[in-house]
Amino acid sequence: MESIIALRKSIDTRLAQLDLKVQPKNLYEPISYLLAMGGKRFRPLLVLLTAQLRGSLTSQILDPAIAVEVFHNFTLMHDDIMDVAPLRRGQPAVHEKWNQNTAILSGDAMFVKAYQLMTKISPGHLSIAINRFNETALQVCEGQQLDMDFEQYSEVSQTDYLEMIRLKTAVLLGFSMELGGLMGGFDRKNQQQLYEVGENLGLGFQLMDDYLDVYGDHQKVGKQVGGDIIANKKTFLMINALDLAGTDVRRQLKGWVSIRDADPKEKVAAVKNIYDRLKIPNRVKIKMNAYFDKAFRLLKVIDCNKDGLEIFNHFAHGLIVREG
C-alpha cells in the first residue's frame, strides 16, 4: 500500500520525465513551465488512491493518472487566457510570460499529450476509458462556456451556478475516481458510485475555492486575491449576496459589478464588506460541507480495502480543512 507522499513523488517524477521535444521551444517550454509549478496533484492522486481502495497498484495505472493531470493543466492554461488572470500558483501565467497565441497552441499540445498518455491504459479498459474521457472533456468545455456566459447575465440562479461548476470542475474529479475504480478492479456499479463520490468532492472543493478567492491567504492560494470579484464572476458568494440583499445593498453590489475600471483593491474591499454583513461565508461553508458529507456517505457503502480507505480519507480530509 503506497503512502500519499510516495504516490505524489511518483506523479511528479513521471511528469518530469514526459517526452516533450526541445523544438519548437516556444511550444514545449510553456508546458514544462506550467507542469513544473507543482500544485496539489489532486486529480492523479484521486486516480491512484481510488485504485488502491481495492488493493495494490500496478505500473499501468500511472500514465492514465498523469493524463488527467496534463488535461487539467491544459484547461488552466486556456482558462487563464479567458479570465485574463495574471498569476497561476504564484507565478506569471503562461500567456503573461510568453503571449496569448503561444499559450493557446501550447495548451492544444497538452490536450494531445493527455490523449497519448490515456491510451497507455490496458487494452481491456481502453474503450470505456477513452469514451468516458471524451464525455468528461466535453462537459468541462460546456462548463467553461457557461462560466463565460454568466459574466454577461444580469442574474444567475444558485441552481444554474451549481450545474456550471459541476461541469467545469466536479466531473473531472468524478472521472478521476471512476478511472481509478476501473483500473483498480471495481465493477461497473461501483465505478459509477465512485464517480458520484468524486463529483460531490469536486462541488465542495469548488465552493471552497470560491470562498478562498476572497478570504484565503494570497501566499497560500497563489492567485490574485478577489480575482473573481474583479472579474465580475457570478460565484456562489455573489449569487447568495444578491439573493439576500435588501434594495439598497443590492444596488451597491450591482453598482460595483457594473464599474469596469474601478480600483481593484477598493472594489474587493467593498464587496467583501457586503459579504461579511450578509454572513455569506457561513452560508458557503454550510453548502460546501453538505457536499463533502455526501461524498463520504457514498464512499462508506463501497467495499474497500481498509488500509486503502484510511489513506484515501486522510488525503481528502486534509484538503477539506485547508485554509488557503
C-alpha positions in Angstrom: 0.0 0.0 0.0 1.5 3.3 -1.2 1.5 6.4 1.0 0.3 9.8 -0.2 3.9 11.1 -0.2 5.1 8.1 -2.3 2.2 8.5 -4.7 2.8 12.2 -5.2 6.5 11.6 -5.7 5.8 9.0 -8.4 3.4 11.5 -10.1 6.0 14.4 -10.0 8.7 12.1 -11.3 6.6 10.9 -14.2 5.6 14.4 -15.1 9.2 15.5 -15.2 10.0 12.5 -17.5 7.3 13.3 -20.1 8.6 13.1 -23.6 8.5 16.8 -24.5 10.5 17.8 -27.6 13.1 20.5 -27.4 11.9 22.2 -30.6 9.9 24.3 -31.2 11.0 25.7 -27.9 8.0 28.1 -27.6 5.6 25.2 -28.0 7.0 22.8 -25.4 8.7 25.1 -22.9 5.4 26.6 -21.6 4.1 23.1 -21.0 7.2 22.2 -18.9 6.9 25.6 -17.1 3.3 25.0 -16.1 3.7 21.4 -15.0 6.8 22.3 -13.0 4.8 24.8 -10.9 3.6 21.9 -8.8 0.2 22.1 -7.3 -1.7 19.6 -5.2 -1.8 16.9 -8.0 -5.3 16.3 -6.7 -6.7 14.6 -9.7 -4.0 12.0 -10.4 -3.8 11.3 -6.7 -7.5 10.6 -6.8 -7.0 8.1 -9.6 -4.2 6.3 -7.7 -5.8 6.4 -4.3 -9.1 5.1 -5.7 -7.4 2.2 -7.5 -5.7 1.5 -4.2 -9.1 1.2 -2.5 -9.3 -2.3 -3.9 -5.7 -3.3 -3.3 -2.2 -2.8 -4.6 -1.3 -0.6 -7.7 0.2 -1.8 -11.0 2.6 0.1 -13.2 -0.1 0.5 -15.9 -2.1 2.9 -13.7 0.4 5.8 -13.6 0.3 7.1 -17.2 -3.6 7.3 -17.3 -3.5 9.1 -14.0 -0.9 11.5 -15.4 -3.2 12.0 -18.4 -5.8 13.5 -16.2 -3.3 16.0 -14.7 -2.0 17.0 -18.1 -5.6 17.6 -19.3 -6.4 19.6 -16.2 -3.3 21.8 -16.7 -4.3 22.3 -20.3 -7.7 23.7 -19.1 -5.8 26.0 -16.6 -3.6 27.4 -19.4 -6.6 28.3 -21.5 -8.8 29.4 -18.6 -6.1 31.9 -17.6 -6.2 33.5 -21.0 -10.0 33.7 -21.0 -10.0 35.1 -17.4 -7.1 37.5 -18.1 -5.6 36.0 -14.9 -2.0 37.4 -14.3 -0.9 34.6 -11.9 -1.0 30.8 -11.7 0.3 29.2 -8.5 2.0 32.4 -7.6 3.9 32.6 -10.9 3.2 34.6 -14.1 0.5 32.8 -16.1 1.8 31.3 -19.4 0.1 34.0 -21.5 1.8 36.6 -19.4 5.2 35.1 -19.5 5.0 34.4 -23.2 2.0 35.6 -25.1 -1.6 34.7 -25.7 -1.1 32.8 -29.0 1.7 30.7 -27.5 -0.5 29.8 -24.6 -3.3 28.7 -26.9 -1.1 26.5 -29.0 0.8 25.0 -26.1 -2.5 24.2 -24.4 -3.6 22.4 -27.6 -0.4 20.4 -27.5 -1.1 19.5 -23.9 -4.5 18.2 -24.8 -3.0 15.9 -27.4 -0.4 14.7 -24.9 -3.2 13.9 -22.4 -4.7 11.5 -25.0 -1.3 9.9 -25.7 -1.0 9.1 -22.0 -4.6 7.9 -21.7 -4.0 5.3 -24.5 -1.3 3.7 -22.3 -4.2 2.1 -20.3 -4.5 -1.7 -20.6 -6.4 -2.8 -23.8 -9.3 -4.3 -21.8 -10.1 -0.9 -20.3 -9.2 1.3 -23.2 -12.6 1.7 -24.9 -14.6 2.7 -21.8 -11.7 4.9 -20.5 -11.5 6.9 -23.8 -15.3 7.2 -24.1 -15.6 8.5 -20.6 -12.6 10.8 -21.0 -14.2 12.2 -24.1 -17.6 12.8 -22.4 -15.8 14.4 -19.4 -13.6 16.7 -21.6 -16.7 17.9 -23.5 -18.5 18.6 -20.2 -15.6 20.6 -18.9 -15.8 22.8 -22.1 -19.5 23.2 -21.6 -18.9 24.3 -18.0 -16.3 26.8 -19.1 -18.7 28.3 -21.7 -21.4 28.6 -19.1 -19.0 30.4 -16.8 -18.2 32.9 -19.5 -21.8 33.3 -20.5 -22.7 34.0 -16.8 -20.5 37.1 -16.9 -22.9 38.6 -19.4 -26.1 37.7 -17.5 -27.6 40.2 -15.0 -29.0 37.3 -12.9 -27.7 33.7 -12.3 -29.6 31.3 -10.1 -27.9 29.1 -7.5 -29.1 26.1 -9.4 -27.6 27.2 -12.6 -24.3 28.1 -10.9 -24.0 24.7 -9.2 -24.6 23.0 -12.6 -21.9 25.1 -14.1 -19.3 24.2 -11.5 -20.4 20.6 -11.7 -19.5 20.6 -15.4 -16.4 22.8 -15.2 -14.8 21.2 -12.2 -16.6 18.4 -10.5 -17.0 16.0 -13.4 -13.2 15.7 -13.8 -12.8 14.7 -10.2 -15.7 12.2 -10.7 -13.9 10.8 -13.8 -10.6 10.6 -11.8 -12.2 8.3 -9.2 -14.2 6.4 -11.9 -10.9 5.8 -13.8 -9.2 4.6 -10.6 -12.1 2.3 -9.9 -11.9 0.9 -13.4 -8.2 0.2 -13.2 -8.4 -1.0 -9.6 -10.9 -3.8 -10.4 -14.2 -2.4 -9.1 -17.3 -3.5 -11.0 -19.2 -1.0 -13.2 -21.8 -0.2 -10.5 -19.1 0.7 -8.0 -17.2 2.7 -10.6 -20.3 4.8 -11.1 -20.7 5.2 -7.3 -17.0 6.3 -7.1 -17.8 8.8 -9.8 -20.5 10.3 -7.6 -18.1 10.5 -4.7 -15.6 12.4 -6.8 -18.3 14.7 -8.2 -19.5 15.6 -4.7 -16.0 16.3 -3.6 -15.5 18.4 -6.7 -18.6 20.5 -5.9 -17.4 21.0 -2.4 -13.9 21.9 -3.4 -15.1 24.5 -6.0 -17.2 26.2 -3.4 -14.1 26.2 -1.2 -12.1 27.8 -4.0 -14.9 30.5 -4.3 -14.5 31.2 -0.6 -10.7 31.2 -0.7 -10.6 33.5 -3.7 -12.0 36.2 -1.3 -11.0 35.0 2.1 -7.8 32.9 1.5 -4.2 33.8 2.1 -2.7 35.2 -1.1 0.6 33.4 -0.4 -1.1 30.1 0.1 -3.7 30.3 -2.7 -1.1 31.5 -5.2 -3.7 33.6 -7.1 -4.8 37.2 -7.1 -7.0 37.8 -4.0 -10.5 38.8 -5.0 -9.9 37.9 -8.7 -13.5 36.6 -9.0 -14.8 40.0 -7.7 -12.5 41.9 -10.0 -13.7 39.8 -13.0 -17.3 40.2 -12.0 -17.7 36.4 -11.7 -21.1 35.1 -10.6 -19.7 33.0 -7.8 -21.8 31.3 -5.1 -20.9 34.1 -2.8 -22.1 36.8 -5.2 -25.3 35.0 -6.1 -26.2 34.4 -2.4 -25.4 38.1 -1.6 -27.7 39.3 -4.4 -30.4 36.9 -3.2 -30.2 38.0 0.4 -29.5 41.7 0.0 -32.1 44.4 0.5 -32.8 47.0 -2.1 -30.0 49.4 -1.1 -27.3 46.8 -0.6 -28.3 45.0 -3.8 -28.0 48.4 -5.6 -24.5 48.7 -4.2 -23.5 45.3 -5.3 -24.9 45.9 -8.8 -23.0 49.2 -8.9 -19.7 47.6 -8.1 -20.3 44.9 -10.8 -21.1 47.5 -13.4 -17.9 49.5 -12.8 -15.3 48.1 -15.2 -12.4 50.5 -14.3 -12.8 50.5 -10.5 -9.7 50.4 -8.4 -9.3 46.6 -7.8 -8.4 46.8 -4.1 -11.3 49.2 -3.4 -13.7 47.0 -5.3 -12.7 43.8 -3.5 -12.8 45.5 -0.1 -16.3 47.0 -0.7 -17.8 43.7 -1.9 -16.1 41.7 0.8 -17.6 44.1 3.4 -21.1 43.4 2.0 -20.4 39.6 2.1 -19.4 39.9 5.7 -22.5 41.9 6.7 -24.8 39.3 5.0 -22.9 36.4 6.6 -22.2 34.9 3.2 -19.0 33.0 4.3 -21.1 30.9 6.7 -23.7 30.1 4.0 -20.9 28.9 1.6 -19.3 26.7 4.3 -22.7 25.0 5.1 -23.3 24.2 1.4 -19.7 23.1 0.9 -19.7 20.8 3.9 -23.0 19.2 2.7 -21.3 18.1 -0.5 -18.3 16.7 1.5 -20.6 14.8 3.9 -22.5 13.3 1.0 -19.2 12.2 -0.7 -18.1 10.3 2.5 -21.5 8.7 3.0 -21.4 7.4 -0.6 -17.9 6.0 -0.1 -18.9 4.1 3.1 -21.3 1.8 1.1 -18.5 0.7 -1.3 -16.5 -2.4 -0.3 -12.9 -1.0 0.1 -9.6 -2.2 1.4 -9.3 -1.0 5.0 -5.8 0.4 4.6 -6.5 2.0 1.3 -9.6 3.6 2.6 -7.7 5.0 5.6 -5.1 6.6 3.3 -7.8 8.0 1.0 -9.8 9.5 3.9 -6.6 11.1 5.3 -5.9 12.7 2.0 -9.4 14.0 1.4 -9.9 15.3 5.0 -6.5 17.0 4.8 -7.7 19.1 1.8 -11.1 19.9 3.4 -9.6 21.6 6.4 -7.1 23.7 4.3 -7.3 27.5 4.8 -5.9 28.6 1.5 
